[in-house]
Amino acid sequence: MNEREIIELIVKGDELGLKALQINYSPLIRYIISPILKDAREQEECLSEVIMKIWDKIRLYDPEKGSWNAWVTSIARNTALNRLRKVKTDMSLEDLPSDVPSSEPTPEEILIKREREQLLKHALGKLSQNDRAIFYRKYYYLQSTAQIAAELGTTERAVEGKLYRIKKKLRKLLGGDNYE
């Protein structure tokens, strides 16, 4: 079953679409979440959560904004990161005293973060497609240097050197060392 047919079935609410989604996209989703969540049980729960999010939010998918695979991997990555944050928060809350100030960012911090994200996105757009792919694999999908090297058929040292040059280029595009 191809991507378009799966999407159509899910939009219709047909459970065959859900099964096809699981069969065809579980490997991709596992590939995205496994570097983020190390615990096998957490990975399985996250996989189920991602599949259900795709099922529930299918009407939000817009092919004009990006590819189906990009949309699926984005949901997988964000779900895994949220799950990781929750696990870390649950573990750290046990040790916190009750009078700790809020760790929520202020409106000013949120605005500054958004501006920096826009500048970074613009700078990433100026990189070559290969450089951008390596950067995303390391810092967006949180893949290990060893995994990237193995899949590119090169050494870890070569990937580390490439990442160093990419970060140096980004610093230059962003106007200096303000973004470390």
C-alpha positions as CSV (number, residue, x, y, z in Angstrom):
1,M,0.0,0.0,0.0
2,N,1.5,3.4,-0.9
3,E,1.6,6.6,1.1
4,R,-1.4,8.2,-0.6
5,E,-3.6,5.2,0.0
6,I,-2.6,5.0,3.6
7,I,-3.4,8.7,4.1
8,E,-6.8,8.4,2.5
9,L,-7.7,5.4,4.6
10,I,-6.7,7.2,7.8
11,V,-8.6,10.3,6.8
12,K,-11.7,8.1,6.3
13,G,-11.2,6.6,9.7
14,D,-10.6,3.1,8.2
15,E,-8.7,0.8,10.5
16,L,-6.9,-0.7,7.5
17,G,-5.1,2.6,7.3
18,L,-4.0,2.3,10.9
19,K,-2.7,-1.2,10.3
20,A,-0.9,-0.1,7.1
21,L,0.6,2.8,9.0
22,Q,1.9,0.5,11.6
23,I,3.3,-2.0,9.1
24,N,4.9,0.5,6.8
25,Y,6.1,3.3,9.1
26,S,7.0,1.6,12.4
27,P,10.6,1.0,11.2
28,L,11.0,4.7,10.4
29,I,9.4,5.8,13.7
30,R,11.6,3.4,15.6
31,Y,14.6,4.7,13.8
32,I,13.8,8.3,14.9
33,I,12.8,7.5,18.5
34,S,15.5,4.9,19.4
35,P,18.4,7.4,19.8
36,I,16.2,9.6,22.0
37,L,14.6,7.0,24.3
38,K,17.0,4.3,25.4
39,D,14.6,2.1,27.4
40,A,12.9,-0.5,25.2
41,R,9.6,-0.2,27.1
42,E,9.6,3.6,26.6
43,Q,10.3,3.1,22.9
44,E,7.3,0.8,22.5
45,E,5.0,3.1,24.4
46,C,6.2,6.1,22.4
47,L,5.7,4.1,19.1
48,S,2.1,3.5,20.1
49,E,1.7,7.1,21.0
50,V,3.1,8.3,17.7
51,I,0.8,6.0,15.7
52,M,-2.2,7.3,17.6
53,K,-1.1,11.0,17.2
54,I,-0.8,10.5,13.5
55,W,-4.3,8.8,13.4
56,D,-5.8,11.7,15.5
57,K,-4.1,14.6,13.7
58,I,-4.2,13.3,10.1
59,R,-6.3,16.3,9.1
60,L,-3.4,18.6,10.1
61,Y,-1.1,17.1,7.5
62,D,-0.6,19.5,4.6
63,P,1.4,18.3,1.7
64,E,2.1,21.9,0.8
65,K,4.1,22.4,4.0
66,G,6.3,19.3,3.6
67,S,6.5,15.6,2.8
68,W,4.6,12.8,4.6
69,N,7.8,11.3,5.8
70,A,8.9,14.7,7.3
71,W,5.6,15.1,9.0
72,V,5.7,11.6,10.5
73,T,9.3,12.0,11.6
74,S,8.5,15.3,13.2
75,I,5.7,13.8,15.2
76,A,7.9,10.9,16.2
77,R,10.8,13.1,17.3
78,N,8.6,15.6,19.2
79,T,6.7,12.8,21.0
80,A,9.9,11.1,22.0
81,L,11.5,14.3,23.3
82,N,8.3,15.1,25.3
83,R,8.3,11.6,26.7
84,L,12.0,11.9,27.6
85,R,11.4,15.3,29.3
86,K,8.5,13.7,31.3
87,V,10.6,10.8,32.4
88,K,13.4,13.1,33.5
89,T,10.9,15.5,35.2
90,D,9.2,12.7,37.1
91,M,12.6,11.5,38.3
92,S,13.8,14.9,39.4
93,L,10.5,16.1,41.0
94,E,11.0,13.5,43.8
95,D,14.1,15.4,45.0
96,L,12.7,19.0,44.7
97,P,11.7,21.0,47.8
98,S,8.3,22.6,47.5
99,D,9.6,26.2,47.5
100,V,11.5,26.0,44.2
101,P,10.7,28.8,41.7
102,S,9.1,28.0,38.4
103,S,11.3,26.8,35.6
104,E,8.9,28.1,33.0
105,P,10.5,30.6,30.6
106,T,9.4,34.2,30.8
107,P,7.6,35.8,27.7
108,E,10.9,37.7,27.0
109,E,12.9,34.4,27.0
110,I,10.3,32.8,24.7
111,L,10.5,35.7,22.2
112,I,14.3,35.6,22.2
113,K,14.3,31.8,21.6
114,R,11.9,32.2,18.7
115,E,14.1,34.9,17.1
116,R,17.2,32.7,17.5
117,E,15.3,29.7,16.0
118,Q,14.3,31.9,12.9
119,L,17.9,33.1,12.5
120,L,19.2,29.5,12.8
121,K,16.6,28.2,10.3
122,H,17.6,30.9,7.8
123,A,21.3,30.1,8.3
124,L,20.6,26.3,7.9
125,G,18.9,27.1,4.6
126,K,22.2,28.5,3.3
127,L,24.1,25.2,3.9
128,S,24.4,22.5,1.3
129,Q,21.8,19.8,1.4
130,N,24.4,17.2,2.6
131,D,25.6,19.5,5.4
132,R,22.1,20.3,6.5
133,A,21.2,16.6,6.6
134,I,24.2,15.7,8.8
135,F,23.4,18.7,11.1
136,Y,19.8,17.6,11.4
137,R,20.7,14.0,12.0
138,K,23.1,14.9,14.9
139,Y,21.3,17.8,16.6
140,Y,17.6,17.4,15.6
141,Y,17.2,13.6,15.5
142,L,19.9,13.2,18.1
143,Q,21.7,10.4,16.3
144,S,25.1,9.3,17.5
145,T,28.2,10.1,15.5
146,A,28.8,6.4,15.2
147,Q,25.4,5.8,13.7
148,I,25.8,8.7,11.2
149,A,29.3,7.5,10.2
150,A,28.1,3.9,9.7
151,E,25.2,4.9,7.6
152,L,27.3,7.3,5.5
153,G,30.1,4.7,5.1
154,T,32.7,6.9,6.7
155,T,34.6,7.2,10.0
156,E,33.4,8.8,13.2
157,R,36.3,11.2,12.9
158,A,35.3,12.3,9.5
159,V,31.7,13.0,10.7
160,E,33.1,14.9,13.7
161,G,35.3,17.0,11.4
162,K,32.3,17.7,9.1
163,L,30.2,18.7,12.1
164,Y,32.9,21.0,13.3
165,R,33.1,22.7,9.9
166,I,29.3,23.0,9.7
167,K,29.1,24.6,13.2
168,K,32.0,27.0,12.2
169,K,30.1,28.0,9.0
170,L,26.9,28.5,11.0
171,R,28.7,30.7,13.6
172,K,29.9,32.8,10.7
173,L,26.4,33.0,9.1
174,L,24.9,33.9,12.5
175,G,27.4,36.7,13.1
176,G,29.9,35.4,15.5
177,D,30.0,33.3,18.7
178,N,26.7,34.6,20.2
179,Y,24.9,31.3,19.5
180,E,27.0,28.7,21.3
